[in-house]
Structure formats: structure tokens, C-alpha cells
Amino acid sequence: MDRYQAMVTFIRVVDAGSFSAAARQLGVGQPAVSKTVAQLEERLQVSLLIRSTHGLTPTEAGQNFYERARNAIQAADEAELAAKGTSAGLSGRLRVSAATTFARLHIIPELPRFLAEHPQLTVEIILDDRMIDLVAEGVDISLRMGTLADSTAIARKIATGGRSVLATPAYLKRVGTPRSPADLANHEAIIYSQLPNAWSFLREGAAASVSVNGRLRVSAAEGLRAAVLADMGLTITSDWMFAPELENGAVVRVLEAWSLPSIDLWAVFPAGRMITAKARHFADFVESIMKATTHLPV
């Protein structure tokens, strides 16, 4: 039995909560995972997991082994990377969670450079606009925008971006350009269902909050983009979501005299785990990307 791989497998089983979920994350069959854990228990002469209809729970011995094994794996990875030097590439698999549109526009086009620097690394990107359970999904790093709801999350701010009211020139030509937040009541708003309908603005210390109306509500940023680019209405969103169109003039900002709260991009890491070198390097990589995208036209 490979002790290192057995520890990795056991850690993944505890994090995922089941043999089947761990097997999917490791890319092996469930029988292989069950056999590895059984062999580990036989070697240690102790029961590591309590199996029930509700899933798997570590025993007291299993929890102690899990915590020490996790630290040992992390220390081994860090030691190997340090021994190879800063120019050494990363290896293994990196699971990343990110919002679909953000990843499509800003991350995936830059991935060839990251993969070229680390030819022994495999990257798996989970595209989902919703928040997911990082531990259950075996995610190493998640890219999230906005305010973090979980105060216990291990997070690092990567970038801060602007937010604007955006529309196509064709829509504004047809309906007119709003001159104040109050004018938005006369416009068709494309509403992103994951954000409140009330849009808040600030100008020279004066605040204005407007509840917008629209016949179209979408649950994902891809739908928001498609609707705006189809001249269906205006919306409020991060400039990151329309970076190509802001650059080529396909969409324009309105109400520029009024400021909107900025939006933060975070690298979020699974709670209860040490941050891997792979995850840290990827966060650095994304930060370098976002520094290059902050120079959007104004």
C-alpha cells in the first residue's frame, strides 16, 4: 500500500463525505477507494470511519489521523516545491470554481500561459454562478465576486472593479439616455436575479436609491450579457462582465456622473484545510490577469 496515496484518498473521503464522491474527485472507481481505506484501517489497526445511512463520519481516531495526514501532505507538497526551486512547475490536479461568464472572458483565455508554465499540472474548472460547497466538491480555490456571506471563509482579495449602468447605443437611440437615477423608471431594466432590484447611487455626497422594473429577469450573467447585447434594455453590472464591449463600443456607460459601489474579486479557499501551493500560485496568476484588465476605457 502506498502510504502517501492512502492518506490522500482518506482525506478526500472525509472531505467529500462518501466513497463515491471521493472516487469521482480522484478519477478512480469506488471499489478502489473503499479498498484503500480498508487497507489503511488494517495497517493502523483502528477504525477510521463510522459508516451509516447518512454517510461517513470519522471516528475520534479517524479525525486525529485526518488532521495530521492533511498537515503532512501539505508539508510534503511545500517541501517538494521548495526543493525544486521557484522555477519548478506545479503538478497534480487543481480544481477551480468560478462564475461562468467571468471565467470565459478573463480566465480561460489566459490559461494556456499558466499551463505552459506548469506542464505537470491539470486544471479542472467548475463553471457555476451559484455558490457551491468547496469541501464537498473537492475545490482547491474559488473565484467569487461581491460580499462574502461566510465570515469563516479563508479568502484573499484579488482585485476591485468598477460597476456601471450599461446599455447598447442602439437601445439608447431607441429609448433615450437617462440623465439621473430617477429616469431609470422609464427604462426597461435587465434584472439579475442574484442581486437586489434596488440600485443605489452616490453623487457629491448625495445618495439615490432606485427600484428598477423590467420584464426580463435572468439567473446567470451569460443571460444578462445576451439580453443587453440584443438591445433589450440596460443593466447594472461589473465592468468586468462587459470588458470587450466597453473597449470596442458595443456597450456604453450611462449616468457616469453618479458613482456605484465597487465590487471585489476574492480567491476563496476551503475552510479547515491548509492552502495548497497550487491554489496560491493560481490566485497570484488571476491577480496578474486582473491588474491588466483594470485599465478599461472610461
C-alpha positions as CSV (number, residue, x, y, z in Angstrom):
1,M,0.0,0.0,0.0
2,D,1.3,3.4,-0.9
3,R,1.1,5.3,2.4
4,Y,1.1,8.7,0.7
5,Q,-1.7,7.9,-1.7
6,A,-3.7,6.2,1.1
7,M,-3.5,9.4,3.1
8,V,-4.6,11.5,0.1
9,T,-7.5,9.1,-0.5
10,F,-8.6,9.1,3.1
11,I,-8.5,12.9,3.3
12,R,-10.6,13.1,0.1
13,V,-13.2,10.7,1.5
14,V,-13.6,12.7,4.7
15,D,-13.8,16.0,2.8
16,A,-16.3,14.6,0.3
17,G,-18.4,12.6,2.9
18,S,-18.7,9.5,0.8
19,F,-16.6,6.9,-1.1
20,S,-18.4,7.6,-4.3
21,A,-17.9,11.4,-4.2
22,A,-14.2,10.9,-3.4
23,A,-13.9,8.4,-6.2
24,R,-15.3,10.9,-8.7
25,Q,-12.9,13.6,-7.5
26,L,-9.9,11.2,-7.7
27,G,-10.9,9.8,-11.0
28,V,-11.0,6.2,-9.9
29,G,-13.6,3.6,-9.1
30,Q,-15.4,3.5,-5.8
31,P,-14.2,-0.1,-5.0
32,A,-10.6,1.2,-5.3
33,V,-11.3,3.9,-2.7
34,S,-13.1,1.6,-0.3
35,K,-10.2,-0.9,-0.6
36,T,-7.6,1.7,0.1
37,V,-9.4,2.9,3.2
38,A,-9.8,-0.7,4.4
39,Q,-6.1,-1.4,3.9
40,L,-5.3,1.8,5.8
41,E,-7.5,0.8,8.7
42,E,-5.9,-2.7,8.7
43,R,-2.4,-1.2,8.8
44,L,-3.3,1.1,11.7
45,Q,-5.3,-1.5,13.5
46,V,-8.1,1.0,14.2
47,S,-11.4,2.0,12.7
48,L,-11.2,5.4,11.0
49,L,-14.8,5.8,9.7
50,I,-18.3,5.3,11.0
51,R,-20.4,4.1,8.1
52,S,-24.2,4.8,8.3
53,T,-27.1,5.5,6.0
54,H,-26.3,9.2,6.5
55,G,-22.8,8.9,5.1
56,L,-19.4,8.6,6.6
57,T,-18.2,10.2,9.8
58,P,-14.6,10.0,11.2
59,T,-14.1,8.2,14.5
60,E,-12.1,10.0,17.1
61,A,-9.0,8.2,15.8
62,G,-10.0,8.9,12.3
63,Q,-10.4,12.7,13.0
64,N,-6.9,12.7,14.6
65,F,-5.4,10.9,11.7
66,Y,-7.2,13.1,9.2
67,E,-5.8,16.3,10.7
68,R,-2.3,15.0,10.9
69,A,-2.4,13.4,7.5
70,R,-3.7,16.6,5.9
71,N,-0.9,18.6,7.5
72,A,1.7,16.0,6.5
73,I,0.5,16.0,2.8
74,Q,0.6,19.8,2.8
75,A,4.1,19.9,4.3
76,A,5.3,17.3,1.8
77,D,4.0,19.3,-1.1
78,E,5.5,22.5,0.2
79,A,8.9,20.8,0.8
80,E,8.9,19.3,-2.7
81,L,8.2,22.6,-4.3
82,A,10.8,24.4,-2.2
83,A,13.4,21.8,-3.0
84,K,12.8,22.1,-6.7
85,G,13.1,25.9,-6.5
86,T,10.9,28.8,-7.5
87,S,11.2,27.9,-11.2
88,A,9.8,24.4,-10.7
89,G,6.4,23.7,-12.1
90,L,3.4,22.6,-10.1
91,S,2.0,19.1,-10.6
92,G,-1.2,17.1,-9.9
93,R,-4.7,18.4,-10.3
94,L,-6.1,21.8,-9.4
95,R,-9.9,22.2,-9.1
96,V,-11.1,25.7,-9.6
97,S,-14.7,27.1,-9.1
98,A,-15.7,30.3,-10.9
99,A,-18.7,32.1,-12.4
100,T,-19.2,31.1,-16.0
101,T,-19.0,34.5,-17.7
102,F,-16.1,35.8,-15.7
103,A,-14.1,32.7,-16.3
104,R,-14.9,32.7,-20.0
105,L,-13.9,36.3,-20.5
106,H,-10.9,36.6,-18.2
107,I,-9.5,33.3,-17.0
108,I,-9.8,30.6,-19.7
109,P,-8.2,32.7,-22.5
110,E,-5.2,33.1,-20.3
111,L,-4.9,29.5,-19.2
112,P,-2.5,28.4,-21.9
113,R,0.2,30.6,-20.4
114,F,-0.4,29.1,-16.9
115,L,-0.5,25.5,-18.2
116,A,2.7,26.1,-20.2
117,E,4.5,27.2,-17.1
118,H,3.3,24.1,-15.2
119,P,3.2,21.2,-17.7
120,Q,2.7,18.6,-15.0
121,L,-0.5,20.3,-13.7
122,T,-4.1,19.5,-14.7
123,V,-6.7,22.2,-14.2
124,E,-10.4,21.4,-13.8
125,I,-12.7,24.4,-13.8
126,I,-16.2,24.2,-12.3
127,L,-18.3,26.8,-14.0
128,D,-21.3,27.9,-11.9
129,D,-22.7,31.3,-11.0
130,R,-24.0,29.9,-7.7
131,M,-22.1,29.4,-4.5
132,I,-21.0,25.8,-4.1
133,D,-19.7,23.7,-1.2
134,L,-16.0,23.8,-1.8
135,V,-15.2,20.9,0.6
136,A,-17.9,18.6,-0.8
137,E,-16.9,19.4,-4.4
138,G,-13.2,19.0,-3.7
139,V,-12.4,22.5,-4.9
140,D,-9.0,24.0,-4.2
141,I,-9.8,27.6,-5.0
142,S,-13.0,29.5,-5.8
143,L,-13.2,32.9,-7.5
144,R,-16.1,34.9,-6.2
145,M,-17.3,38.4,-6.6
146,G,-19.1,40.7,-4.2
147,T,-19.5,40.4,-0.4
148,L,-18.6,37.1,1.1
149,A,-21.5,35.8,3.1
150,D,-19.4,33.3,5.1
151,S,-17.3,35.2,7.6
152,T,-15.4,32.0,8.4
153,A,-14.2,31.6,4.8
154,I,-10.4,31.7,4.1
155,A,-10.3,34.4,1.5
156,R,-7.9,36.8,-0.2
157,K,-9.0,39.9,-2.1
158,I,-7.5,39.8,-5.6
159,A,-9.0,42.8,-7.3
160,T,-11.5,45.6,-7.0
161,G,-13.5,46.7,-10.0
162,G,-16.0,49.3,-11.1
163,R,-19.7,48.9,-11.6
164,S,-21.7,50.8,-14.1
165,V,-25.1,51.1,-15.8
166,L,-24.6,49.8,-19.3
167,A,-26.6,49.7,-22.5
168,T,-26.1,49.4,-26.2
169,P,-26.1,52.6,-28.4
170,A,-29.0,51.1,-30.3
171,Y,-31.1,50.8,-27.2
172,L,-30.3,54.3,-26.1
173,K,-31.1,55.7,-29.5
174,R,-34.5,54.0,-29.4
175,V,-35.5,54.8,-25.8
176,G,-33.3,57.8,-24.9
177,T,-30.4,58.2,-22.4
178,P,-31.2,58.5,-18.7
179,R,-29.8,61.7,-17.1
180,S,-30.5,60.9,-13.5
181,P,-31.3,57.7,-11.5
182,A,-34.9,58.7,-11.4
183,D,-35.0,58.4,-15.2
184,L,-34.5,54.7,-14.9
185,A,-38.2,54.3,-14.1
186,N,-38.8,55.0,-17.8
187,H,-36.4,52.3,-18.9
188,E,-36.5,48.6,-19.4
189,A,-34.0,47.0,-16.9
190,I,-32.5,43.6,-17.4
191,I,-32.6,42.3,-13.8
192,Y,-30.0,39.9,-12.5
193,S,-31.9,37.7,-10.0
194,Q,-28.9,37.2,-7.7
195,L,-28.8,40.9,-6.9
196,P,-31.5,43.2,-5.4
197,N,-33.8,45.3,-7.6
198,A,-32.9,48.5,-5.8
199,W,-29.9,50.2,-7.4
200,S,-28.0,52.7,-5.2
201,F,-26.1,55.7,-6.5
202,L,-23.9,58.4,-5.0
203,R,-23.0,61.9,-6.2
204,E,-21.2,64.6,-4.3
205,G,-22.3,63.1,-1.0
206,A,-25.9,62.7,-2.1
207,A,-27.4,59.2,-2.3
208,A,-30.1,58.0,-4.5
209,S,-31.8,54.5,-4.5
210,V,-34.0,53.4,-7.3
211,S,-36.1,50.3,-7.6
212,V,-36.0,49.3,-11.2
213,N,-38.5,47.4,-13.3
214,G,-38.1,45.0,-16.2
215,R,-39.9,42.2,-17.9
216,L,-36.8,40.1,-18.1
217,R,-35.1,38.5,-15.1
218,V,-32.1,36.2,-15.6
219,S,-30.3,34.0,-13.2
220,A,-26.9,33.9,-14.8
221,A,-24.5,36.6,-16.2
222,E,-24.5,34.9,-19.6
223,G,-28.2,35.7,-20.0
224,L,-27.6,39.3,-18.8
225,R,-25.0,39.8,-21.4
226,A,-27.1,38.3,-24.2
227,A,-30.1,40.5,-23.3
228,V,-28.2,43.7,-23.2
229,L,-26.3,43.0,-26.4
230,A,-29.7,42.2,-28.0
231,D,-30.7,45.8,-27.3
232,M,-33.4,44.7,-24.8
233,G,-32.6,47.1,-22.0
234,L,-30.0,48.5,-19.6
235,T,-28.5,46.8,-16.6
236,I,-26.1,47.4,-13.7
237,T,-23.1,45.1,-13.6
238,S,-19.4,45.0,-13.0
239,D,-17.3,46.4,-15.9
240,W,-15.5,43.1,-15.9
241,M,-18.6,41.4,-17.4
242,F,-18.6,43.6,-20.4
243,A,-14.9,44.4,-20.8
244,P,-14.6,43.5,-24.5
245,E,-17.8,45.5,-25.4
246,L,-16.7,48.5,-23.3
247,E,-13.5,48.5,-25.3
248,N,-15.0,48.2,-28.7
249,G,-18.0,50.5,-28.0
250,A,-20.7,47.8,-28.3
251,V,-22.0,49.0,-24.9
252,V,-21.6,52.3,-23.2
253,R,-21.9,53.6,-19.7
254,V,-24.7,56.0,-18.7
255,L,-25.2,58.0,-15.5
256,E,-21.4,58.4,-15.3
257,A,-21.8,61.5,-13.0
258,W,-23.2,59.1,-10.4
259,S,-21.0,56.5,-8.8
260,L,-21.9,53.0,-7.8
261,P,-20.3,50.8,-5.1
262,S,-17.3,48.9,-6.4
263,I,-17.1,45.2,-6.5
264,D,-14.4,42.9,-5.1
265,L,-13.0,39.7,-6.5
266,W,-12.0,37.1,-4.0
267,A,-10.0,33.9,-4.0
268,V,-11.7,31.7,-1.5
269,F,-10.2,28.5,-0.1
270,P,-11.9,25.6,1.6
271,A,-12.3,26.1,5.3
272,G,-10.5,23.7,7.5
273,R,-7.7,23.0,5.0
274,M,-4.3,24.4,4.5
275,I,-4.0,26.4,1.3
276,T,-2.1,24.4,-1.3
277,A,0.8,25.8,-3.2
278,K,-1.2,25.2,-6.4
279,A,-4.0,27.3,-5.1
280,R,-1.8,30.1,-4.0
281,H,0.0,30.2,-7.4
282,F,-3.3,30.2,-9.2
283,A,-4.5,33.1,-7.1
284,D,-1.3,35.0,-8.0
285,F,-1.9,34.2,-11.6
286,V,-5.5,35.5,-11.5
287,E,-4.4,38.7,-9.7
288,S,-1.9,39.4,-12.5
289,I,-4.7,39.0,-15.1
290,M,-7.0,41.4,-13.3
291,K,-4.3,44.0,-12.9
292,A,-4.1,44.1,-16.7
293,T,-7.9,44.4,-17.1
294,T,-8.3,47.3,-14.7
295,H,-7.4,49.7,-17.5
296,L,-10.8,49.7,-19.1
297,P,-11.9,52.8,-21.1
298,V,-13.6,55.5,-19.1
